[in-house]
Amino acid sequence: MTPHLSRRLLLTALAVAPLAAVAACGRDDGGEEFVADPEALLIYSSQHENVTKAWAEAFTAATGVKTQVRKGSDSSMGHQIVQEGDRSPADVFLTENSPAMTVVQRAGLLAPVAAATLAQVPDDMSPSSKDWLAIAARSTVLCWNPSKISEAELPASMMDLADPSWDGRWGCAPGGADFQAIVAGMLADRGEEETAAWLEGLQRGANAYQNNIATMKAVNAGEVPVGVMYHYYWYRDQAGTKEGSGNTQLHYFGNEDPGAFVSLSAGGVLASSDKAEQAQQFLAFVTSPEGQKVLVDSKSMEYAVGVGVPSDPALPPLDTLDNPPVDPFTLNSDEVTRLMTDAGIL
């Protein structure tokens, strides 16, 4: 079958199938068949599977409300909801990074979050629209191998990695939503011209890996002296066998540097949900002290964002990271995709 014919047949099939049926079934990002349970609160989630499962199970235990999780990735799930529109079977959307949620927000598909739920997180953890809020946070870090580079030789800024002197000496996972959120933070903080120049340096000089874990393992193995990633992968490995991180340390850029960007995981309720009360109840649970403790106890090593809820004690406090003053509620993933495509990275 030719690609053109295959595409034409697919478009024909989509045209004749009822949109609600298309939305309610299909395959998730893992290739598994998915059929929505009309009796369950349906959670579309690109958050870590173990965290979402822990939240869903704890919520059901506390309320008796049946839940179902459809897993996906930030890069596809936000756009899927937009494509489904008001026929989406989803009741709740959880993300790893906020740009996926802003895609849905810009499409006008979110219901305002209940005021009592918003009060459970700091004011800067929800947008002015009040259409969603943070449910967890993660920090950008530089993983480095002391046997390959000294602390004095580390870059003063993540922006320095675009310099030719760093060519072949650093790694990252540019194809992942995590890294693209970091670039979105850079774009908001430094503007298009400086971000585009940095991406040109990345395309020329960085070693590209599949994901954050692969980046960390490459630094650990000495393939590259340093790698850009999120903090929690390192802390999880350190809490276990240290097999992927035992030869490494973490460097926090601070100084409001783009390399200190803090990304917010987001939660929102779909305006089209026919279980709006239960969906709001779920979001309230996730951000409550009980729900945030579920996050911490999951050992995901992400930061808790609920008022008065401490994160894992191994983590440096979130309010000490000196991250850049970036508005996480306006991060533009589509613009990042364009810039990375123009640079030949995607």
C-alpha positions as CSV (number, residue, x, y, z in Angstrom):
1,M,0.0,0.0,0.0
2,T,1.5,3.4,-1.0
3,P,1.8,6.1,1.7
4,H,-0.6,8.4,-0.2
5,L,-3.2,5.6,-0.5
6,S,-2.8,4.6,3.1
7,R,-3.3,8.2,4.3
8,R,-6.3,8.6,2.0
9,L,-7.9,5.5,3.4
10,L,-7.2,6.7,7.0
11,L,-8.8,10.1,6.4
12,T,-11.8,8.4,4.8
13,A,-12.2,6.1,7.8
14,L,-12.0,9.1,10.2
15,A,-14.5,11.0,8.2
16,V,-17.2,8.3,8.4
17,A,-16.6,7.2,12.0
18,P,-18.5,9.1,14.7
19,L,-16.1,11.4,16.5
20,A,-17.2,10.3,19.9
21,A,-16.4,6.7,19.1
22,V,-13.0,7.6,17.7
23,A,-12.2,9.5,20.9
24,A,-13.4,6.8,23.2
25,C,-11.3,4.1,21.8
26,G,-8.0,3.5,20.1
27,R,-4.5,2.9,21.3
28,D,-2.4,4.6,24.0
29,D,1.2,5.6,23.5
30,G,2.3,2.2,24.6
31,G,0.3,0.6,21.7
32,E,-2.2,-1.0,24.0
33,E,-5.9,-1.0,23.1
34,F,-7.9,1.6,25.0
35,V,-11.7,1.7,25.4
36,A,-13.2,4.3,27.7
37,D,-15.4,3.1,30.6
38,P,-18.4,5.4,30.6
39,E,-18.9,4.6,34.3
40,A,-15.4,5.8,35.3
41,L,-13.8,9.2,35.8
42,L,-11.5,9.2,32.8
43,I,-8.0,10.7,33.5
44,Y,-5.9,11.5,30.4
45,S,-2.4,11.5,31.9
46,S,1.1,12.2,30.6
47,Q,2.4,12.2,34.1
48,H,4.5,9.3,35.3
49,E,2.3,6.2,35.2
50,N,3.2,5.1,38.8
51,V,2.3,8.5,40.2
52,T,-1.0,8.8,38.3
53,K,-1.9,5.3,39.3
54,A,-1.2,6.0,43.0
55,W,-3.3,9.2,42.9
56,A,-6.2,7.4,41.1
57,E,-6.2,4.4,43.5
58,A,-5.9,6.7,46.6
59,F,-8.8,8.8,45.3
60,T,-11.0,5.8,44.7
61,A,-10.2,4.5,48.1
62,A,-11.1,7.8,49.7
63,T,-14.3,8.6,47.7
64,G,-15.5,5.4,46.1
65,V,-15.4,7.1,42.7
66,K,-14.2,4.7,40.0
67,T,-11.3,5.9,37.9
68,Q,-9.7,5.0,34.6
69,V,-6.4,6.3,33.3
70,R,-5.4,6.7,29.6
71,K,-1.7,7.2,29.4
72,G,0.1,9.2,26.8
73,S,2.9,11.8,26.3
74,D,2.9,15.5,26.7
75,S,3.8,16.0,23.1
76,S,0.7,14.1,21.8
77,M,-2.0,14.1,24.5
78,G,-2.6,17.9,24.6
79,H,-3.0,18.0,20.9
80,Q,-5.2,14.9,21.0
81,I,-7.6,16.6,23.4
82,V,-7.7,19.6,21.1
83,Q,-8.5,17.4,18.2
84,E,-11.2,15.6,20.1
85,G,-12.7,19.0,21.2
86,D,-15.9,18.9,23.2
87,R,-16.4,15.3,22.2
88,S,-13.4,14.2,24.2
89,P,-14.3,11.5,26.7
90,A,-11.6,12.8,29.1
91,D,-12.7,14.3,32.4
92,V,-9.3,15.3,33.8
93,F,-6.0,16.1,32.1
94,L,-2.6,15.7,34.0
95,T,0.7,16.6,32.4
96,E,4.4,16.3,33.1
97,N,5.1,19.8,31.9
98,S,2.8,22.9,31.6
99,P,3.2,23.6,27.9
100,A,0.9,20.6,27.1
101,M,-1.8,22.1,29.3
102,T,-1.5,25.6,27.7
103,V,-2.2,24.0,24.3
104,V,-5.6,22.8,25.7
105,Q,-6.1,26.1,27.6
106,R,-5.6,28.2,24.4
107,A,-8.2,26.0,22.7
108,G,-10.7,27.1,25.4
109,L,-11.4,23.5,26.5
110,L,-10.8,23.8,30.3
111,A,-13.2,24.5,33.1
112,P,-12.2,26.9,35.8
113,V,-10.6,25.2,38.8
114,A,-12.6,25.4,42.0
115,A,-11.5,28.3,44.3
116,A,-11.0,26.0,47.3
117,T,-8.7,23.8,45.2
118,L,-6.6,26.8,44.0
119,A,-6.1,27.8,47.6
120,Q,-4.3,24.5,48.2
121,V,-1.2,25.6,46.2
122,P,0.7,28.9,46.2
123,D,-0.7,31.8,44.1
124,D,2.1,31.5,41.6
125,M,1.2,27.8,40.9
126,S,-2.0,28.7,38.9
127,P,-2.5,31.0,35.9
128,S,-4.5,34.2,36.1
129,S,-7.3,32.4,34.1
130,K,-7.6,29.9,37.0
131,D,-8.2,27.2,34.4
132,W,-5.5,24.8,35.8
133,L,-3.0,24.5,38.5
134,A,0.3,22.9,39.3
135,I,0.3,19.4,40.8
136,A,4.1,18.8,41.0
137,A,7.3,20.5,40.0
138,R,10.8,19.5,38.6
139,S,14.0,21.4,38.3
140,T,16.5,21.5,35.4
141,V,20.0,20.4,36.5
142,L,23.4,19.7,35.0
143,C,24.6,16.1,35.7
144,W,28.4,15.9,35.6
145,N,31.1,13.3,36.0
146,P,34.0,14.4,38.3
147,S,36.3,11.9,36.5
148,K,35.8,13.7,33.2
149,I,35.6,17.4,34.3
150,S,36.3,19.4,37.4
151,E,33.8,21.5,39.2
152,A,35.7,24.6,38.3
153,E,35.4,23.8,34.6
154,L,31.6,23.5,34.7
155,P,29.7,26.1,32.6
156,A,28.6,29.2,34.5
157,S,25.4,29.2,32.5
158,M,23.5,26.6,30.5
159,M,23.7,29.1,27.6
160,D,27.5,28.6,27.6
161,L,27.0,25.1,26.2
162,A,26.3,26.6,22.8
163,D,29.9,27.7,22.6
164,P,32.1,25.6,20.2
165,S,34.4,24.8,23.0
166,W,31.7,22.5,24.4
167,D,31.1,20.7,21.1
168,G,30.9,16.9,21.7
169,R,31.2,17.4,25.4
170,W,27.6,17.5,26.6
171,G,24.4,15.6,26.1
172,C,20.6,16.0,26.3
173,A,17.4,14.4,25.1
174,P,16.1,17.0,22.6
175,G,13.2,14.8,21.3
176,G,11.5,14.6,24.7
177,A,8.8,16.8,26.1
178,D,10.9,17.4,29.2
179,F,13.7,19.0,27.3
180,Q,11.4,20.9,25.1
181,A,9.8,22.4,28.2
182,I,13.3,23.6,29.2
183,V,13.7,25.3,25.8
184,A,10.2,26.8,26.2
185,G,11.4,28.4,29.5
186,M,14.5,29.7,27.7
187,L,12.4,31.1,25.0
188,A,10.2,33.0,27.5
189,D,13.3,34.2,29.4
190,R,15.8,35.0,26.7
191,G,13.7,35.5,23.6
192,E,13.7,33.9,20.1
193,E,17.0,35.2,18.8
194,E,19.1,34.0,21.7
195,T,17.2,30.7,22.0
196,A,17.6,30.0,18.2
197,A,21.4,30.6,18.5
198,W,21.6,28.2,21.5
199,L,19.7,25.6,19.5
200,E,22.1,25.9,16.6
201,G,24.9,25.2,19.1
202,L,23.0,22.1,20.4
203,Q,22.4,20.8,16.9
204,R,26.1,21.2,16.1
205,G,27.7,20.1,19.3
206,A,25.5,18.1,21.7
207,N,25.1,14.3,21.9
208,A,21.4,13.5,21.5
209,Y,20.0,10.7,23.7
210,Q,16.6,9.1,23.9
211,N,15.5,10.5,27.3
212,N,16.8,11.9,30.6
213,I,17.8,8.5,32.0
214,A,19.9,7.7,28.9
215,T,21.5,11.2,29.2
216,M,22.3,10.5,32.9
217,K,23.7,7.0,32.1
218,A,25.9,8.5,29.3
219,V,27.4,11.0,31.7
220,N,27.8,8.2,34.3
221,A,29.7,6.0,31.7
222,G,31.9,8.9,30.7
223,E,30.6,9.3,27.2
224,V,30.2,13.0,27.8
225,P,31.3,15.1,30.8
226,V,28.0,16.8,31.4
227,G,24.3,16.4,30.5
228,V,21.2,18.6,30.9
229,M,18.2,16.8,32.5
230,Y,15.6,17.0,35.3
231,H,16.7,16.5,38.9
232,Y,14.4,13.6,39.9
233,Y,15.9,10.9,37.7
234,W,19.2,11.3,39.5
235,Y,17.6,11.3,43.0
236,R,15.6,8.2,42.2
237,D,18.7,6.3,41.0
238,Q,20.6,7.5,44.0
239,A,17.9,6.2,46.3
240,G,18.2,2.8,44.6
241,T,21.2,1.0,43.2
242,K,23.0,4.1,41.9
243,E,23.8,2.0,38.8
244,G,23.1,4.9,36.4
245,S,24.4,7.7,38.5
246,G,27.0,6.5,40.9
247,N,29.9,8.3,39.1
248,T,28.0,11.6,38.8
249,Q,27.0,14.7,40.7
250,L,24.4,17.4,40.1
251,H,25.1,21.0,39.5
252,Y,22.3,23.6,40.1
253,F,22.9,26.7,38.0
254,G,20.8,29.1,40.2
255,N,21.3,32.8,39.5
256,E,17.9,32.8,37.6
257,D,19.8,31.1,34.7
258,P,17.7,29.2,32.0
259,G,19.5,26.1,33.4
260,A,17.7,26.6,36.7
261,F,14.2,26.5,35.0
262,V,11.5,24.9,37.1
263,S,8.8,23.1,35.2
264,L,5.3,22.6,36.6
265,S,3.3,19.5,36.1
266,A,-0.3,20.6,35.5
267,G,-3.8,19.4,36.3
268,G,-7.1,20.6,34.7
269,V,-10.7,19.6,34.3
270,L,-12.2,19.4,30.8
271,A,-15.1,21.8,30.2
272,S,-16.9,19.0,28.3
273,S,-16.8,16.5,31.2
274,D,-20.1,15.0,32.1
275,K,-18.6,14.2,35.5
276,A,-17.6,17.7,36.4
277,E,-18.2,17.4,40.1
278,Q,-16.1,14.2,40.4
279,A,-13.4,15.7,38.2
280,Q,-13.1,18.8,40.4
281,Q,-13.1,16.5,43.4
282,F,-10.2,14.5,41.9
283,L,-8.1,17.7,41.3
284,A,-8.9,18.8,44.8
285,F,-7.6,15.5,46.1
286,V,-4.4,15.6,44.1
287,T,-3.4,19.0,45.4
288,S,-4.6,18.3,49.0
289,P,-2.1,17.4,51.8
290,E,-3.2,13.8,51.4
291,G,-2.8,13.8,47.6
292,Q,0.6,15.6,47.8
293,K,1.8,13.0,50.4
294,V,0.8,10.3,47.8
295,L,3.2,12.1,45.4
296,V,6.0,12.2,47.9
297,D,5.5,8.6,49.1
298,S,5.5,7.4,45.4
299,K,9.3,8.1,45.5
300,S,9.0,9.8,42.1
301,M,11.3,12.5,43.7
302,E,9.3,15.3,42.1
303,Y,8.6,18.4,44.2
304,A,5.4,18.6,46.1
305,V,3.6,21.9,45.4
306,G,0.8,21.8,48.0
307,V,0.8,24.5,50.7
308,G,2.7,23.2,53.7
309,V,3.5,19.8,52.2
310,P,7.3,19.0,52.4
311,S,9.0,17.3,49.5
312,D,11.4,14.4,50.0
313,P,14.1,15.5,52.4
314,A,16.8,14.5,50.0
315,L,15.9,17.3,47.6
316,P,17.2,20.9,48.0
317,P,14.1,23.0,48.9
318,L,12.2,24.3,45.9
319,D,12.4,27.9,47.2
320,T,16.2,27.8,47.2
321,L,16.7,27.0,43.5
322,D,16.8,30.6,42.3
323,N,15.0,29.7,39.1
324,P,14.4,32.3,36.3
325,P,11.3,34.5,36.6
326,V,9.5,32.7,33.7
327,D,5.7,32.7,33.6
328,P,5.0,28.9,33.2
329,F,1.5,29.6,32.1
330,T,2.4,31.1,28.8
331,L,5.1,28.6,27.6
332,N,4.6,27.9,23.9
333,S,5.4,24.3,22.9
334,D,4.4,24.9,19.3
335,E,6.9,27.7,18.9
336,V,9.6,25.5,20.5
337,T,8.8,22.8,18.0
338,R,9.1,25.3,15.1
339,L,12.5,26.6,16.4
340,M,13.9,23.1,17.0
341,T,12.7,22.0,13.5
342,D,14.3,25.1,11.9
343,A,17.5,24.2,13.7
344,G,17.4,20.7,12.3
345,I,17.0,19.1,15.7
346,L,13.5,17.6,15.2
